[in-house]
Amino acid sequence: MSDDKSTYLRPPRNGVGIGDYTLHDFAAKWMMQQDDIAEIARHADANAALREQPATKPRLVMFGDSITEHWQYPSLEGVELINRGIAGQNSSQMLLRFEDDVVSLAPKIVVILCGTNDLRTYVGEPSSIGGSAHARISRNVRAMTDISKANDIKVILCALPPVGRDLQQVSRDTLAVQAVNRWLREFAARRNYPFVDYYLALADDDGHLPPQLGQDGVHPNPAGYERMWHFLLPAMQGSLF
């Protein structure tokens, strides 16, 4: 081993597993220290530039994953729209970067769309993780909205879009998507948040994302995004005034 002590692994001694840690605990703590799991660095320079500029019009942050990041939405007169989507992120990563990518920009409104990557299955059947993913999404959405309230930021909460029929392609369970959306709708109603139902905007008669609105079964195409914008615009306009 190198004499450079900065390269040593330093778990506690006299324990079981890796020091006093289980292998899982040690790996999780090591990753948190070594890697930017939330990808806070992704928008850091752009955020710093925005913080240096006085806001000349109300800011609205579009906060989400790839569905948000890839959205080429139109401009909105009198509003500074800021995209803070990062592809592949789950709701836990989004919560970790919420202070940096939303609160630090002092927006009037945040539009939150998260959860589809929590429902993505990497091992086993898509239906097998629905319950645990649902619990994680609800915890993280509640936390993000609580942070928003504490910072006088209005919230617009969005339903998850539907997914396509090919489970091998989408790796998500339609029933789990629907269950999360029911919770999001009920939570938005309890908090008096505008709720934007992207599922209703995009789903076919069987509750799936049709190929004409999203060829890969997860991401909307321009026609799908146009429908989403039609649903989102009234909520944004209502929250601005």
N, C-alpha and C positions, 0 to 999 in steps of 0.2 A: 504494500500500500504506500502511496506517496506520503512524504513527510509534511506536505501541505495539509494542515489540520482542517482547512476549509472544505476538503473533499471527504472528510470522515462522515459516516452515518452516525448519528448520535441519538439512538433510542435510549430510554431510561434503562438502568441496569437492574439485575436481580429479579426479573419478572419472567413471564412465560411468553412463548412466541418470539417476537422481536422486542427484547427488553420487556417493558410492561404493556406493550401494544400487541393486539392481534395483527396478523398480516394485513387485513383489510384496513384497520385503523391507521397503521403505519403508512401504507400506500396512499391513503386519502390525505393524510397530513403532509406527506412529502410532496404530493402533487400540488396542494394548495400553496406550499412555500415556493416551489420551483417554477410553476407555470401560471400564466394569466388565464385561469379557467373561464372567467367571465368575459374575456376579451375586452377588458377595459381600455387597453391601449389602442384598440381599433379606431375609435373616434376621438381619442384624446387631443390630438392637434386641432381638429376641427372644433371641438368643444372649447378649447382654450381661446381660439380666435373669436368664437361667438361671445364668450364671456367678456372679452375686451371691447366689444362693440355695444354701445347703448342700443337697446331694442327700440326701433322706431315704429313698430307695429306689433300687435299681439303675436306671441310665438305659440305654435302648436306642434308638439312632438308626436310623430308617428313611431310607436315603439313596438318592436316585434322581432320576428325571425325572418326567414327568407321570403315569406309571402309579403312582408312589409318591405324588405330591402329591395326586392326586384320590382316593386310597384312604381311605374312611371306615371304618377298621378299628375293631373293638371295643377296649375297654380290657382290660388284662391285670393281674390282681390282683398287687400287690407290685412292679410295674414301672412306671417312668415312660417311656412311649413318646413319642418326639419325632420328628415328621415333618420331614424336610429334603429333600423333593422339590422340584424346579423344572422346570416344563413346558418341553419343547423342548431340554433340555440333552443334549449328547453327553458321552462319557466324559472328554474333555480338559477341558471346563469343570468337570466334577465333581471331577477331580483338583485343579484350581486352587483350589477352595473347600473341599477336604477338611479342611485344618487348621482353618479357621474354623467350619465347620458340623458337624464331627464331633469332632476332637481337642480343641478348646477346651472342649467340654462334658463332657469326662472320662466318657464312657459306658463301661459294662462291655462292651457288644456293639454292633456296627454291622452292619446288614443292607444289603448292597450289591446293587442292581439297576441295571445300566446297559448301554447298548449299542444299544438299538433306534434311537436317533436318529443314531448313527454309520452305521447301515445304511440310513438314509433317503437316497434318491437325488433330487437336485435337477436334474441334467442327465443324460440318457442312460438306459440300461436299468438297472434295479435290480441285476442280476447283475454289472454292470461294476465296481462298487466293493467287492465282497465281500472281496477279498484285502487291500486297503489298510485297510478298516474293521476287519477281523479283527485285523490287526497292531496297529492303534492301540488297540483295545479291550484286547488282551492286555497291551500295555505299561502302559496306565493302570490296569488292574485289579491288575497285579502291583505297581505303585507304591503304590496305595492300601492294599493289604494289607501291604506292607512298612512303611508309615507306621503302620498299626494295630499291628503287632507291636512296633514300637519304643516305642509308647505303651501297651502292655499292654491293648489292646482286642481282644476276641474278634471274629472275623469269621464271618458267615453269608453265603455266596455264593449268588446266585440265577440260575437260567436265564432267558433271555429268553422272554417269552410268544410263542406263535405269532401269525402275522398272517393276515388274511383272504385270500380268493382273488382279489379285485379288485386287480391290481397298480397300476392307475391311481389307486386310492384309497389304498393303503397305501404305495406307492413303496418297497417292501422286497422282498427275494428270500428265499423260504422256505428254499432250500438254504443261503444265507448265514447265516440265523438258526440253522439246525441245526448248521452248522460251528462257529459261535461257541459254541453250547451244548455241543458235544463238548469244546471246549477248556476251557470253564469247569468242566465236570464233572471232567475229568482234572486240571486245576490244583487244584481243591478237594481231590481225593483225595490229591495229592502233599503238600499243605499240611495235611491232616487237618482241613479246614473242613467244617462241615455244608453240604450242597448241597441247595437247595430247588428242585425241578424244576417250575417254573410251566408249562413247555411241556407236560409230561405232564399237568398238572392241567387244561389248557384245550384242548388240540388234539383235533380230531376224527380220524376214522380216516385221513384224507388229510393230516394234519399242519397243518391250518389252524384259525384261530380261528372257530368257528361264530357266526352272527349272534345266537343265543340267549345267548351269553356275552360278546359285544362287538359292538355294531352297526356301529361305524365301522371294524372290521377291525384296530384297533391297541390300543384301550383296553378293558379288561374292564368289563362292567356290574356291578351289585351281585351278580348270580348268579356271575359270573366271579370277583369279588373274594372271595366266600364260599369258593369252591373253593381259591383261593390261600391264604387264611387257614388252611384245613384242612391244607394242606401246610406252611405256615410255622410254625404253633404248636408242633409237636413239636420243631422245631429250636431255637426260642427257649427253650422249657422245658428242653431238654437242655443248652443253653449257660449257663443261669443257675445250674445246680447242679453 
